[in-house]
Amino acid sequence: MLNWRREFEKRFLKRGWAMSGKFKFTLLFLLLSTVAFSHSNQWIQIQSRLTGEELKASVVLPPGYEEDARRYPVLYFLHGWESSPFNLQLLLDWGELLAELCAQGKASPFIIVIPESGDAGRSWYSDYTDGRAYEGYLIKELIPFIDRNFRTIPTPKGRGIAGFSMGGFGAFKLIAKYPHLFGSASSVSGILSLETLTFGWKLTPLRLFSNTFRHLSEEVFGLTVEDWQRNDPKTLLVRLAENLPQVYAQRSFFVVVGNKDEFFCHKHAEELVAFFSETGADYVYLKVPGGRHNFFFLRSCLDEVFQFHSEKFTAISPMLEEAS
């Protein structure tokens, strides 16, 4: 078990999350100031031919990046439903958090990329039924752009993926479909089982009575169970373990969720973690008492997410060589 697991559980249990309206206003002001004055953050935008949209991404450079010519691992962090990279930058100064962990010796430096999902934050990082390819954008346009324009380590061990809520879904789906691109994945309050989300594949009634499920069925995944299974993280991970057992064994997973999650993501996590345990996967699972499905819970977990990926990146630290 990682050294920080017990520290995290103790620290979270000591925190109180009740906030007055005045405190929330003060917090928002401080967060806006953080975005305005963060020097480690760059914004990029890509005119995507696969989606027909101009999509932005926040690129957070690690301490030392401007002073040396080394290559660095990259962590892609995916935002949640109807959110954006800007919203996540309002949450905190990601560069400052990473710099603090590096200064404390709790993490090694890496680049963080926070991409826009597309379709106003509703894409589920998936290829749409009408041909708009938001999954394709990440894999075929964004990652090559980052590798061309920043000093990355373009290997699976030099690339991790993480996310919150819908972003956790995207992270685990993408590592299962593209294990040749990612070596580690983490999920905070992630939607990790579409079967559990749909109460056992009850697609028709959900589509009739829910705008969200209508969007998922008619625009994102498709109308049939088979369509949904082609995008389901658990189904894809099961297939990865069956078809490429050696590759699966070399991938690492981190799952953290609160036991008070309003969307029952702890049920998704328990289902997937049982599979990880059965198959001997390299994984860490944290179920946090009192944890809910919100940005404050996400913030309380980011230190551990960063440390998890840093541990996996450390195995390639000799590759932090000067770029040619």
C-alpha positions in Angstrom: 0.0 0.0 0.0 1.3 3.5 -0.8 2.7 5.5 2.1 0.2 8.3 1.7 -3.0 6.3 1.9 -3.3 6.4 5.7 -2.3 10.0 5.8 -5.0 10.9 3.2 -7.7 9.1 5.1 -6.8 10.8 8.4 -6.5 14.2 6.8 -9.9 14.0 5.0 -11.7 12.8 8.2 -10.4 15.9 10.0 -11.8 18.3 7.5 -15.1 20.0 7.7 -16.8 21.1 4.5 -19.7 23.3 5.7 -19.2 26.8 4.3 -21.0 30.1 4.8 -22.1 32.1 1.8 -19.5 34.8 2.7 -16.7 32.1 2.8 -17.8 30.8 -0.6 -17.6 34.3 -2.1 -14.2 34.8 -0.7 -13.1 31.4 -2.0 -14.3 32.3 -5.5 -12.4 35.6 -5.5 -9.2 33.8 -4.4 -9.7 31.1 -7.1 -10.2 33.7 -9.8 -7.0 35.4 -8.6 -5.2 32.1 -8.9 -6.2 31.7 -12.6 -5.1 35.2 -13.4 -1.6 35.0 -11.8 -0.5 31.5 -12.5 2.7 31.6 -14.5 3.2 27.9 -15.0 -0.1 27.6 -17.0 -0.3 27.9 -20.8 -3.5 27.8 -22.9 -3.5 26.1 -26.3 -6.3 25.8 -28.9 -6.7 23.3 -31.7 -9.0 23.6 -34.7 -10.1 20.0 -34.7 -11.0 18.5 -38.1 -12.5 15.5 -36.3 -15.0 17.4 -34.2 -15.5 20.6 -36.2 -14.8 22.6 -33.1 -12.0 24.8 -31.8 -11.0 23.1 -28.6 -8.8 24.5 -25.8 -6.6 22.9 -23.3 -4.7 24.1 -20.3 -1.0 23.0 -20.2 0.6 23.2 -16.7 4.4 23.1 -16.9 6.4 21.6 -14.0 9.0 23.4 -12.0 12.3 23.5 -13.8 10.7 23.1 -17.3 11.9 26.6 -18.5 15.4 26.2 -17.0 16.4 22.9 -18.5 16.1 20.9 -21.7 14.9 17.6 -20.2 11.9 15.6 -21.3 9.0 15.1 -18.9 6.1 12.7 -18.4 2.6 13.9 -19.1 -0.6 13.5 -17.1 -3.8 14.2 -19.0 -6.6 15.2 -16.6 -10.2 15.0 -17.9 -12.9 17.3 -16.5 -16.5 16.2 -15.6 -19.9 16.7 -17.2 -20.6 20.2 -18.5 -17.4 21.4 -16.9 -14.3 22.8 -18.6 -10.5 23.3 -18.1 -11.3 26.8 -17.0 -13.6 25.6 -14.3 -10.8 23.3 -13.0 -8.4 26.2 -13.0 -10.9 28.1 -10.9 -10.6 25.2 -8.4 -6.9 25.7 -7.7 -3.5 26.6 -9.1 -2.5 23.2 -10.5 1.1 24.4 -11.1 1.5 25.6 -7.5 0.1 22.3 -6.2 2.5 20.3 -8.3 5.4 22.6 -7.3 4.6 22.2 -3.6 4.6 18.4 -3.9 7.9 18.4 -5.8 9.5 20.7 -3.2 8.3 18.4 -0.4 9.8 15.4 -2.2 6.4 13.8 -2.6 6.3 13.9 -6.4 8.6 14.2 -9.3 7.9 16.9 -12.0 5.6 16.2 -14.9 3.4 18.1 -17.3 -0.3 18.3 -16.8 -2.7 18.7 -19.7 -6.4 19.5 -19.0 -8.3 19.3 -22.3 -11.7 20.6 -23.2 -14.0 17.6 -23.8 -16.0 19.3 -26.5 -19.8 19.7 -27.1 -20.0 22.1 -24.2 -18.6 19.6 -21.8 -21.0 16.8 -22.8 -19.0 14.6 -25.1 -18.1 11.8 -22.6 -14.8 11.7 -24.5 -16.5 9.5 -27.1 -17.1 9.4 -30.9 -20.6 10.5 -31.7 -23.1 8.7 -33.8 -23.2 11.7 -36.3 -19.4 11.4 -36.9 -18.1 14.0 -34.5 -15.1 12.2 -33.0 -14.2 13.6 -29.5 -12.4 10.4 -28.6 -10.5 10.6 -31.9 -9.6 14.2 -31.1 -7.9 13.3 -27.9 -6.0 10.4 -29.4 -5.2 11.6 -32.9 -5.0 15.4 -32.6 -4.3 16.5 -29.0 -1.7 14.0 -27.9 0.4 14.3 -31.1 0.1 18.1 -30.7 1.4 18.0 -27.1 4.2 15.7 -28.1 5.3 17.9 -31.0 5.2 21.2 -29.0 6.4 20.2 -25.6 9.3 18.1 -24.3 7.4 15.0 -23.4 8.3 11.3 -23.0 6.1 9.9 -25.7 5.8 6.3 -24.4 3.1 4.5 -22.3 5.2 4.8 -19.2 5.6 8.5 -19.8 1.9 9.1 -20.2 -0.9 8.9 -17.6 -4.5 9.8 -17.7 -6.9 10.8 -14.9 -10.3 12.4 -14.5 -13.2 13.4 -12.3 -16.7 12.0 -12.7 -17.3 11.9 -16.5 -13.5 12.4 -16.7 -12.9 9.3 -14.7 -15.0 7.4 -17.2 -12.9 8.8 -20.0 -9.6 8.0 -18.3 -10.5 4.3 -17.7 -12.1 3.9 -21.1 -9.1 5.3 -22.9 -6.5 3.3 -21.1 -8.5 0.2 -21.8 -8.8 1.0 -25.5 -5.4 2.5 -26.0 -3.0 0.7 -23.6 -0.2 1.5 -26.1 -0.6 5.2 -25.2 -1.1 5.2 -21.4 0.7 3.4 -18.6 -1.5 4.5 -15.6 -5.0 5.8 -15.0 -6.8 7.3 -12.0 -10.4 8.1 -11.3 -11.9 10.4 -8.8 -15.7 9.7 -8.4 -15.7 8.2 -11.9 -18.5 6.6 -13.8 -16.8 3.2 -14.3 -19.6 0.9 -15.2 -22.3 1.8 -17.7 -24.2 -1.3 -16.8 -24.5 0.0 -13.2 -25.2 3.5 -14.4 -28.2 2.2 -16.5 -29.5 -0.2 -13.7 -28.6 -3.3 -15.8 -28.9 -1.9 -19.3 -32.4 -0.4 -19.0 -31.7 1.9 -21.9 -35.2 2.4 -23.3 -37.0 3.7 -20.2 -34.0 5.8 -19.2 -34.0 7.4 -22.7 -37.7 8.1 -22.5 -37.6 9.9 -19.2 -34.1 11.5 -19.0 -32.6 14.1 -21.3 -29.2 13.0 -20.2 -29.7 9.4 -21.2 -31.5 10.5 -24.4 -28.4 12.5 -25.3 -26.2 9.5 -24.5 -28.3 7.1 -26.5 -29.1 9.2 -29.5 -25.9 11.3 -29.9 -23.1 9.7 -28.0 -23.0 5.9 -27.6 -26.0 4.6 -29.6 -29.3 2.9 -29.0 -28.2 -0.7 -28.3 -26.5 -2.4 -25.4 -23.7 -3.4 -27.7 -23.2 0.3 -28.6 -22.8 1.1 -24.9 -20.6 -1.8 -24.2 -18.2 -0.5 -26.9 -17.6 2.5 -24.6 -18.0 0.9 -21.2 -14.8 1.0 -19.1 -15.4 -2.3 -17.3 -16.3 -4.2 -20.4 -13.2 -2.8 -22.2 -10.9 -3.6 -19.3 -12.3 -7.2 -19.1 -11.5 -7.5 -22.8 -8.0 -6.1 -22.3 -7.3 -8.6 -19.6 -8.5 -11.5 -21.7 -6.9 -10.4 -25.0 -3.7 -8.8 -23.8 -3.0 -10.2 -20.3 0.7 -9.1 -20.3 -0.2 -5.6 -21.3 -3.0 -5.5 -18.7 -0.7 -6.7 -16.0 1.7 -3.8 -16.8 -0.9 -1.1 -16.4 -1.7 0.7 -13.1 -4.9 2.0 -11.7 -6.0 4.3 -8.9 -9.6 4.6 -7.8 -10.8 7.0 -5.2 -14.5 7.7 -4.3 -16.6 8.9 -1.4 -19.0 6.6 0.3 -21.6 9.4 0.2 -21.4 9.9 -3.6 -24.7 11.2 -4.8 -24.4 9.3 -8.1 -23.5 6.1 -6.4 -20.0 6.0 -8.0 -18.8 3.9 -5.0 -21.0 1.1 -6.5 -19.2 1.5 -9.8 -15.8 1.5 -8.0 -16.6 -1.6 -5.9 -17.7 -3.5 -9.1 -14.5 -2.6 -11.0 -12.2 -3.1 -8.0 -13.6 -6.6 -7.5 -12.5 -7.4 -11.0 -9.1 -5.9 -10.4 -8.7 -8.0 -7.3 -9.7 -11.2 -9.2 -7.3 -10.6 -12.0 -4.3 -9.5 -9.9 -4.2 -6.0 -11.4 -1.8 -3.3 -10.1 -4.3 -1.0 -8.4 -5.0 1.2 -5.4 -8.5 1.8 -4.1 -9.6 4.4 -1.6 -13.2 4.6 -0.3 -13.4 7.8 1.7 -16.0 8.1 4.6 -18.2 11.1 4.1 -16.8 11.9 0.6 -19.3 13.3 -1.9 -19.5 14.1 -5.6 -18.1 17.6 -5.9 -15.1 19.8 -6.5 -14.2 19.9 -2.9 -13.8 16.2 -2.8 -11.8 16.3 -6.0 -9.5 18.9 -4.5 -9.0 16.7 -1.4 -7.8 13.9 -3.6 -5.5 15.6 -6.1 -2.4 15.3 -3.9 -2.8 11.6 -3.9 -3.6 11.4 -7.6 -0.4 13.3 -8.4 1.6 11.1 -6.1 0.2 8.0 -7.6 1.2 9.0 -11.1 4.5 10.4 -10.0 5.3 6.9 -8.5 4.6 5.3 -11.9 6.5 7.9 -13.8 9.5 7.5 -11.5 10.3 4.2 -13.1 11.3 6.1 -16.3 13.2 8.9 -14.5 16.4 8.0 -16.3 14.6 9.1 -19.5 14.4 12.6 -18.3 17.3 13.4 -20.6 18.0 16.5 -22.7 15.8 16.8 -25.7 17.5 16.5 -29.0 
